[in-house]
Amino acid sequence: MFEFNNSPSIKLAEKDAARMRGAVICFRGELLQMQRDDSVAETLHYGTLSPDEGRGIVHFFSGGTTGELVDGDQTRFCGVVTGRWTFQNTI
């Protein structure tokens, strides 16, 4: 079982996403939005989270059930770092 408290910080993942690729991170934050996608064989959800630490937005994909989670809920998220998205039209 993965220990929530032993994961690298989201700040470290933001700082060097290329080096952190493949690392499991866990953090707490607010679920900003989530939608179900039925275009694939298995149930898939995708959305965005705002972490309590660090800055920015975390985009995620989740397989299976998400229980009773809805937009605005505080939650714990664990996932694998895949990279960093940046947009040229933001400050």
Order of alpha helices (4+ residues) and beta strands (2+ residues): alpha-alpha-beta-beta-beta-beta
